Amino acid sequence: MPPVVAIVGRPNVGKSTLFNRITRSRKAIVDDLPGVTRDRNYAVASHDDVPFLLVDTGGFSENDPDPFVTQIHQQVRMAVEEADAVLMLLDGKSGLSPFDKDMLAVLRKSRKTILYLVNKVDSPEREHVVADFAGLGVEPLFPVSAEHGRGVDEALDYLVKRLPRQEEAEAAGEAVRIAVVGRPNAGKSSLVNRILGVDRLVVSDTPGTTRDSVDTLCTVGGKNYILVDTAGLRKKGRAKDAVERYSVVRAMKAITDCDVALILLDPTEGITDQDLHIAGYAFDRHCACIVAANKWDLMTGGDPAVRAFEKELRFRAGFLSFAPFTTLSAKTGRNVNRLFKVVDEVYAQYTAKIGTGELNRIFESAVRRHEPPLLHGRQIKFFYATQAAVKPPTFICFVNYPDAVHFSYRRFLINHIRETAGLGKTPVHLIFRKRERREGKGRP
């Protein structure tokens, strides 16, 4: 685990802008609206080949009108506690604030390495504003511009020299990336908190509490997983403001980048069109999927109710026939521990490789079982197949008339591959390409 560096400060001081500047990304939502960042947001960064884990936090102020202010403060304090060093950001444009003193009081109790960065100093002519913060009695004070990058490298030079040095550890192995997605208020953050056993994310009954996609590394049974809690996906026309619209874009990107999409449903509201839209988006991105009905502690009817719910799901979302279905309760913990066993099964199939010889035997048995239809009286000929990629298993099949392979026959071949190769819990991507038959190369 690399050293941890937390960015703290009062609302709208530029923490997320600095986070993006250091990580060279657009990972954090940046907006002029105070309070945009509520949860801790993590990303790996490096400077002078020294890696560290950077943590963005919500704004800290005692009189914040945000209804989640108490939880935001708790998140900030937890970030400071787990950090090896802290970057306290000050506002060089608006000057010293009582809120800065509140934050400083918290930091002084932590006994961490602290750097004080006076932000929004966009030119040498403005460096005099640093003197306004001398009354805090702290040092060093670095004039920086998070937006333009001015002075940031100098501050990072100072930082990395004071980070704890750790011997290079063996790679912990590839982490399975799980995106927890669903409609607003489906219980995504509650589920992540239940898994982690701590109040890692801000949780509320108010829909839309999570505005950004937040990554959390966890280890279960010696295996690494990255849990990505995402903003609830609304219909496009119902995103209320620019920040929320961007949150939806980030949630969609989380689905695109994940290995397994955990699609969370709220069974108390039934299966909605929006649930199907989210499931369709995950399917279109060829990611592995698990469908989980959360809040099952509120349901009655026992096993018959579970079977009836799954039957409706399979009928309305037939394209997700490969996705395992489960019920759980983030509130009580029911079936939560079983999730990772299902994730492991799905991921093993999602990354499966099939040898060329075995794959061609599978295709030969499929053709013997059900020959492809004729094209204008001519036989569609399958020459050979090979696996081109994993995540998902992707196969290229060379034929004489690729455009003539009917979608129903494609579906038959995919189902046959799933059945014979043990890939019943993963999407399978099948591509047909034209290949001129050469003597000795064809297959019956």
LOKOLVO-206219 format. One line per field, with one value per residue (C-alpha): residue in one letter; x, y, z. Coordinates in Angstrom, 3 decimals, always signed. Example, Ala and Ser with C-alpha at 12.3 -4.5 7.8 and 13.67 -1.06 7.14 Angstrom:
doba: c(a; s) .
px: c(+12.300; +13.670) .
py: c(-4.500; -1.060) .
pz: c(+7.800; +7.140) .
***
This chain:
doba: c(m; p; p; v; v; a; i; v; g; r; p; n; v; g; k; s; t; l; f; n; r; i; t; r; s; r; k; a; i; v; d; d; l; p; g; v; t; r; d; r; n; y; a; v; a; s; h; d; d; v; p; f; l; l; v; d; t; g; g; f; s; e; n; d; p; d; p; f; v; t; q; i; h; q; q; v; r; m; a; v; e; e; a; d; a; v; l; m; l; l; d; g; k; s; g; l; s; p; f; d; k; d; m; l; a; v; l; r; k; s; r; k; t; i; l; y; l; v; n; k; v; d; s; p; e; r; e; h; v; v; a; d; f; a; g; l; g; v; e; p; l; f; p; v; s; a; e; h; g; r; g; v; d; e; a; l; d; y; l; v; k; r; l; p; r; q; e; e; a; e; a; a; g; e; a; v; r; i; a; v; v; g; r; p; n; a; g; k; s; s; l; v; n; r; i; l; g; v; d; r; l; v; v; s; d; t; p; g; t; t; r; d; s; v; d; t; l; c; t; v; g; g; k; n; y; i; l; v; d; t; a; g; l; r; k; k; g; r; a; k; d; a; v; e; r; y; s; v; v; r; a; m; k; a; i; t; d; c; d; v; a; l; i; l; l; d; p; t; e; g; i; t; d; q; d; l; h; i; a; g; y; a; f; d; r; h; c; a; c; i; v; a; a; n; k; w; d; l; m; t; g; g; d; p; a; v; r; a; f; e; k; e; l; r; f; r; a; g; f; l; s; f; a; p; f; t; t; l; s; a; k; t; g; r; n; v; n; r; l; f; k; v; v; d; e; v; y; a; q; y; t; a; k; i; g; t; g; e; l; n; r; i; f; e; s; a; v; r; r; h; e; p; p; l; l; h; g; r; q; i; k; f; f; y; a; t; q; a; a; v; k; p; p; t; f; i; c; f; v; n; y; p; d; a; v; h; f; s; y; r; r; f; l; i; n; h; i; r; e; t; a; g; l; g; k; t; p; v; h; l; i; f; r; k; r; e; r; r; e; g; k; g; r; p) .
px: c(+0.000; +1.563; +1.546; -1.789; -2.116; -5.400; -6.540; -8.664; -10.088; -13.286; -15.934; -15.164; -11.499; -10.402; -9.709; -11.170; -9.362; -6.078; -6.978; -7.496; -4.313; -2.145; -3.739; -3.793; -7.392; -10.968; -11.747; -13.381; -16.389; -15.377; -18.007; -18.351; -21.153; -19.856; -20.250; -19.976; -17.602; -19.211; -17.389; -13.718; -12.437; -9.224; -6.733; -3.144; -0.736; +3.038; +5.668; +9.348; +8.538; +7.211; +3.699; +1.060; -2.670; -4.396; -7.682; -10.139; -12.593; -15.729; -15.561; -15.154; -17.038; -18.939; -21.952; -22.432; -26.149; -25.671; -27.941; -25.093; -22.599; -22.142; -21.365; -19.071; -17.090; -16.844; -15.504; -12.893; -11.736; -11.479; -9.449; -7.041; -6.723; -5.745; -3.409; +0.378; +0.385; -2.208; -2.476; -4.532; -5.841; -6.429; -8.225; -5.867; -8.721; -11.153; -8.511; -8.382; -11.645; -12.787; -13.459; -9.716; -9.077; -11.690; -9.890; -6.508; -7.714; -8.580; -5.223; -3.122; -4.528; -3.520; +0.266; +0.583; +2.923; +0.965; +1.570; -0.380; -1.206; -2.589; -4.652; -5.792; -2.451; -2.432; +0.524; +3.680; +1.918; -0.552; +1.974; +1.642; -1.678; +0.295; +1.131; -2.573; -2.286; +0.766; -1.591; -2.293; +1.231; +1.898; +4.546; +5.456; +2.996; +3.070; +1.435; -0.235; -2.813; -4.600; -6.385; -3.248; -0.693; +1.471; +3.544; +2.052; +5.265; +7.247; +4.782; +4.902; +8.725; +8.525; +5.793; +7.371; +10.620; +8.616; +6.429; +7.276; +9.482; +8.302; +10.021; +8.510; +5.971; +5.004; +2.089; -1.084; -2.629; -5.180; -8.207; -11.668; -13.468; -17.120; -19.418; -22.476; -25.148; -28.863; -31.583; -31.324; -32.002; -31.666; -29.228; -25.884; -23.922; -25.568; -24.433; -20.839; -20.824; -22.164; -19.412; -16.686; -18.077; -17.533; -19.387; -17.121; -19.773; -22.382; -25.722; -29.139; -32.724; -32.566; -32.190; -29.043; -26.839; -23.907; -22.922; -19.648; -18.318; -16.202; -13.603; -12.767; -10.190; -11.091; -9.728; -12.021; -10.647; -7.194; -8.519; -8.570; -11.673; -12.357; -15.894; -17.176; -20.210; -21.937; -24.521; -28.039; -28.812; -31.872; -33.483; -31.514; -34.272; -34.457; -30.877; -31.515; -28.267; -24.872; -23.245; -25.902; -25.672; -21.915; -22.472; -24.592; -21.813; -19.333; -21.646; -21.883; -18.097; -17.827; -19.967; -17.779; -14.571; -15.746; -15.287; -18.568; -21.634; -23.676; -27.121; -29.094; -32.895; -35.442; -38.080; -40.461; -40.945; -40.845; -38.775; -38.977; -38.156; -35.177; -33.842; -34.026; -32.310; -29.402; -29.186; -29.203; -26.365; -24.265; -25.112; -24.154; -20.740; -20.143; -19.387; -20.220; -23.380; -24.971; -28.537; -29.357; -32.685; -31.807; -34.129; -35.469; -35.975; -39.034; -40.529; -42.843; -43.762; -40.593; -39.097; -42.196; -41.847; -38.153; -38.974; -41.777; -39.515; -36.746; -39.234; -40.422; -36.800; -35.909; -39.004; -38.414; -34.616; -34.092; -30.818; -29.350; -30.094; -26.451; -26.460; -26.841; -29.718; -29.751; -31.679; -30.011; -30.428; -27.765; -29.580; -29.518; -26.558; -28.576; -26.732; -24.154; -21.233; -22.293; -21.885; -18.139; -18.467; -20.774; -18.389; -15.492; -17.499; -18.576; -15.099; -13.477; -15.752; -15.389; -11.609; -11.693; -9.477; -10.260; -7.557; -7.913; -8.219; -10.952; -12.753; -12.853; -14.152; -16.958; -17.833; -17.698; -20.107; -22.408; -22.498; -23.166; -25.964; -27.560; -26.302; -26.496; -29.166; -28.333; -27.602; -29.157; -28.732; -25.107; -23.812; -22.377; -18.981; -17.199; -13.426; -11.962; -12.338; -9.954; -10.266; -9.276; -9.780; -11.131; -13.375; -15.622; -14.518; -14.413; -14.225; -13.581; -15.037; -13.897; -16.632; -17.203; -20.290; -20.070; -22.946; -25.242; -25.077; -28.545; -28.799; -30.725; -27.853; -25.382; -27.461; -27.466; -23.651; -23.206; -25.530; -23.668; -20.332; -21.749; -23.159; -20.099; -17.337; -18.882; -19.439; -23.049; -22.479; -20.657; -21.422; -19.856; -18.898; -18.861; -17.460; -17.713; -15.082; -14.629; -11.782; -11.157; -10.957; -7.512; -6.649; -6.005; -7.251; -10.968; -12.919; -15.965) .
py: c(+0.000; +3.356; +6.308; +8.094; +11.856; +13.628; +16.982; +18.964; +22.442; +24.438; +24.198; +25.535; +26.160; +24.058; +20.622; +18.651; +20.838; +20.117; +16.415; +16.372; +18.353; +15.941; +12.778; +14.210; +13.152; +14.325; +11.807; +14.238; +16.355; +20.015; +22.745; +26.208; +24.914; +24.346; +20.838; +18.950; +16.369; +14.554; +11.235; +10.475; +9.909; +7.950; +7.782; +6.593; +9.406; +9.781; +12.505; +11.943; +8.224; +8.204; +6.705; +7.732; +7.365; +10.752; +11.332; +14.089; +15.038; +17.080; +20.694; +21.207; +24.064; +24.230; +26.193; +24.390; +24.312; +20.976; +18.436; +15.923; +18.205; +15.883; +12.911; +15.009; +16.041; +12.409; +11.485; +14.258; +13.169; +9.548; +10.619; +12.550; +9.607; +7.164; +9.625; +9.750; +13.396; +16.130; +18.960; +21.740; +24.048; +27.745; +30.270; +33.001; +34.863; +35.196; +35.234; +33.757; +32.347; +31.130; +27.805; +27.512; +27.732; +25.024; +22.723; +23.595; +22.618; +19.160; +18.781; +19.813; +16.908; +14.465; +14.986; +14.276; +15.782; +18.834; +21.129; +24.388; +25.414; +28.879; +28.269; +30.608; +32.443; +32.569; +34.925; +36.171; +39.495; +37.768; +35.982; +38.745; +37.163; +34.401; +36.876; +37.016; +33.502; +34.112; +34.610; +30.883; +30.329; +27.433; +26.562; +25.891; +27.966; +27.289; +29.684; +27.520; +27.614; +24.270; +25.389; +26.364; +24.145; +27.000; +26.053; +22.545; +20.732; +22.654; +21.648; +18.018; +18.084; +19.002; +16.413; +13.293; +13.841; +13.540; +10.575; +7.329; +5.069; +1.523; -1.471; -2.478; -5.185; -7.995; -7.244; -8.148; -9.477; -8.092; -6.586; -7.376; -4.108; -4.211; -1.312; -1.108; +0.458; +1.074; +3.653; +6.395; +5.124; +1.445; +1.070; +1.125; +3.047; +1.059; -2.172; -0.939; +0.179; -3.214; -4.989; -2.771; -2.808; +0.934; +4.081; +4.555; +6.388; +8.981; +7.177; +8.783; +8.035; +11.077; +9.948; +11.250; +11.391; +9.895; +12.351; +10.841; +7.356; +6.420; +3.610; +1.539; -1.254; -4.204; -7.721; -10.699; -14.198; -13.055; -11.644; -7.976; -6.170; -2.554; -1.514; +1.418; +3.110; +5.134; +7.852; +6.622; +6.538; +8.592; +9.093; +11.622; +14.238; +14.070; +15.045; +18.269; +20.178; +20.043; +18.285; +15.577; +15.107; +14.675; +12.191; +10.123; +10.224; +9.073; +6.235; +5.113; +5.259; +3.135; +0.499; +0.677; +0.269; -2.429; -6.186; -7.001; -4.761; -5.443; -4.215; -3.379; -3.458; -2.225; -4.986; -2.806; -0.785; -3.743; -3.950; -0.570; +0.547; +2.419; -0.817; -2.391; +0.647; +0.308; -3.450; -2.801; -0.325; -2.889; -5.548; -3.237; -2.680; -6.469; -6.467; -9.377; -8.803; -9.897; -8.817; -8.402; -7.463; -5.404; -4.633; -8.193; -7.893; -5.789; -8.501; -11.346; -14.617; -16.637; -18.719; -18.491; -14.704; -14.999; -17.350; -15.100; -12.026; -13.815; -15.143; -11.600; -10.425; -13.157; -12.368; -8.615; -8.723; -11.831; -10.404; -10.967; -14.672; -15.336; -13.028; -14.723; -13.448; -13.153; -11.445; -9.636; -6.982; -4.334; -3.349; -6.769; -8.283; -11.174; -12.942; -10.127; -12.430; -14.797; -12.056; -12.513; -16.233; -15.325; -12.551; -15.039; -17.516; -14.825; -13.294; -16.700; -17.205; -13.571; -14.063; -17.672; -18.784; -21.675; -23.338; -23.183; -26.946; -27.236; -24.216; -25.664; -28.964; -26.975; -25.306; -28.614; -30.191; -27.173; -27.471; -31.216; -30.561; -27.824; -26.962; -23.303; -22.377; -22.164; -18.857; -18.826; -22.576; -22.425; -23.806; -21.414; -22.889; -22.491; -22.759; -22.277; -20.200; -18.615; -16.678; -13.043; -11.613; -12.028; -9.720; -10.962; -14.138; -12.991; -15.450; -14.848; -17.384; -17.365; -18.223; -17.846; -15.591; -13.729; -11.360; -14.293; -15.784; -15.156; -13.643; -16.700; -18.976; -16.645; -16.981; -20.772; -20.818; -18.573; -20.751; -23.864; -22.328; -21.419; -24.909; -26.901; -24.588; -23.787; -20.107; -19.857; -16.828; -14.446; -12.550; -14.121; -12.029; -13.760; -12.145; -13.546; -12.722; -13.693; -15.982; -17.346; -21.082; -22.436; -26.008; -27.990; -25.240; -25.918; -27.776; -29.915) .
pz: c(+0.000; -0.987; +1.432; +1.733; +1.166; +1.980; +0.586; +3.058; +3.342; +3.499; +0.759; -2.712; -2.009; -5.003; -3.520; -6.401; -8.926; -7.144; -6.984; -10.746; -11.329; -9.314; -10.692; -14.226; -14.547; -14.393; -11.677; -9.240; -10.150; -10.273; -10.064; -8.557; -6.349; -2.783; -1.414; -4.698; -3.173; -0.256; +0.018; +0.073; -3.454; -4.042; -6.905; -7.258; -8.141; -8.299; -8.334; -9.096; -9.323; -5.754; -5.736; -3.228; -2.784; -3.049; -1.206; -2.077; +0.681; +1.174; +2.323; +6.072; +7.753; +11.027; +9.727; +6.433; +5.445; +3.663; +5.437; +5.314; +7.080; +10.078; +7.842; +5.652; +8.739; +9.800; +6.360; +6.546; +9.997; +8.847; +5.805; +8.055; +10.430; +7.689; +5.899; +6.172; +5.056; +4.595; +2.073; +3.652; +0.964; +1.700; -0.501; -1.678; -3.338; -0.426; +2.310; +5.794; +7.137; +10.566; +8.842; +8.177; +11.916; +12.544; +10.113; +11.563; +15.041; +13.719; +11.970; +14.945; +16.915; +14.188; +14.377; +10.662; +8.093; +6.879; +3.921; +3.670; +0.112; -0.621; -3.748; -6.535; -6.659; -10.434; -10.965; -9.181; -8.597; -6.292; -4.076; -1.471; -0.395; +1.323; +4.079; +4.955; +6.342; +8.510; +11.437; +11.474; +12.746; +10.367; +7.818; +5.113; +3.065; -0.691; -3.179; -5.858; -8.610; -8.813; -11.958; -13.883; -12.122; -10.897; -7.848; -7.572; -8.551; -5.934; -3.245; -4.380; -4.336; -0.670; -0.015; -1.495; +0.437; +3.650; +2.787; +4.588; +2.488; +2.171; +0.688; -2.595; -1.846; -4.142; -6.384; -4.546; -7.732; -10.085; -8.380; -9.706; -10.414; -9.315; -10.243; -7.982; -10.203; -10.074; -9.749; -7.090; -3.571; -4.477; -1.568; -3.387; -0.752; +2.050; +0.400; +0.011; +3.653; +4.734; +2.788; +4.222; +7.731; +8.106; +7.131; +4.148; +2.089; +2.902; +3.155; +3.232; +2.283; +0.012; -3.629; -5.293; -2.185; -4.098; -6.813; -7.943; -8.578; -5.558; -5.645; -2.569; -2.404; -0.213; +0.329; +0.879; +1.324; +0.231; -3.068; -4.028; -5.193; -6.109; -5.225; -7.258; -5.716; -8.422; -8.604; -9.198; -12.914; -13.778; -17.145; -19.180; -19.038; -15.257; -14.411; -12.541; -12.955; -14.605; -11.639; -11.612; -15.367; -15.067; -12.231; -14.595; -17.194; -14.526; -13.500; -17.119; -17.417; -14.265; -15.993; -19.095; -17.059; -14.634; -14.760; -13.043; -12.927; -9.792; -10.837; -7.716; -7.836; -5.316; -5.204; -3.193; -6.390; -8.768; -11.959; -13.649; -17.173; -15.748; -14.214; -17.674; -19.203; -16.752; -17.365; -21.116; -20.805; -18.925; -21.539; -24.418; -22.795; -22.674; -18.949; -16.695; -14.657; -11.414; -10.665; -6.977; -5.456; -2.384; +0.561; +0.507; +4.266; +3.376; +1.155; +2.135; +0.490; +0.971; -1.844; -4.099; -4.071; -5.025; -7.908; -9.130; -9.059; -10.959; -13.499; -14.224; -14.470; -16.972; -19.021; -19.158; -19.388; -21.497; -22.813; -19.310; -19.273; -18.344; -15.299; -11.893; -9.742; -5.974; -3.204; -0.339; +2.309; +2.820; +6.021; +7.723; +5.864; +4.451; +1.592; +1.351; +2.146; -0.651; -3.240; -3.571; -4.278; -7.163; -8.273; -8.342; -10.432; -12.878; -13.136; -13.756; -16.754; -17.860; -18.129; -19.403; -22.284; -24.597; -26.654; -30.427; -30.766; -28.166; -29.574; -33.075; -31.728; -30.077; -33.378; -35.242; -32.749; -33.088; -36.887; -36.682; -34.212; -36.279; -39.758; -40.818; -43.360; -47.046; -48.772; -52.270; -52.365; -51.240; -47.959; -45.350; -44.545; -41.193; -41.617; -38.144; -34.978; -32.511; -29.286; -29.731; -26.237; -22.714; -20.673; -22.198; -24.013; -27.641; -30.517; -34.210; -36.594; -40.217; -42.727; -46.441; -46.078; -42.724; -43.502; -44.198; -40.703; -39.295; -35.806; -34.621; -35.687; -33.986; -30.818; -31.200; -31.503; -28.457; -26.388; -27.564; -26.549; -23.135; -22.653; -23.722; -22.418; -19.026; -19.785; -18.660; -16.394; -18.713; -21.895; -24.971; -27.993; -31.381; -34.534; -38.056; -40.647; -44.254; -45.208; -48.628; -48.392; -49.070; -49.866; -46.733; -44.421; -44.394; -41.755; -42.436) .
***
